[in-house]
């Protein structure tokens, strides 16, 4: 699931890989994105990699650390057209103040 203070302000797009397989690109100008990744996980340790790429600096809409693009992976439920993350497990975020591309890898252990 993604959260943004204001969509498009950070200038980042984030590629998500699970066990070295590309899952999708999360675009900074999108509204909230919710993806069920259950079928992409295997029992035991799973490698989750986020690669954040900053767009062209000339196109930057903000440089404020208050503008945040966050990706949350966790356990939750769906009901009434809403998705609730009850147990956030992984969090990755970039702000408009960040200027460099970034890669971060996590291990997610499933049952």
PELIN-V773933 format. One record per pair of residues at least 24 apart in sequence whose ideal C-beta (glycine too) atoms are under 6 Angstrom apart, sorted by the first residue. I is the first residue (numbers start at 1). J is the second residue. Records with the same first field share a line. If there is no record, write none. Layout:
BEGIN
I=J  J
END
This chain:
BEGIN
1=34  72  85
2=26  32  33  71
3=70
4=69
5=67  68
6=67
7=31
9=61  62  67  96
10=67  69  94  96
11=54  55  60
12=52  54  69  94
13=53
14=50  52
15=51
17=49
18=48
19=46  47
28=69
34=83
41=110
43=110
45=107  109
46=108
48=106  108
49=105
50=92  104
51=103
52=94  102
53=101
54=101
62=96
63=96  97
64=96
65=95  97
67=96
68=93  95
69=94
END
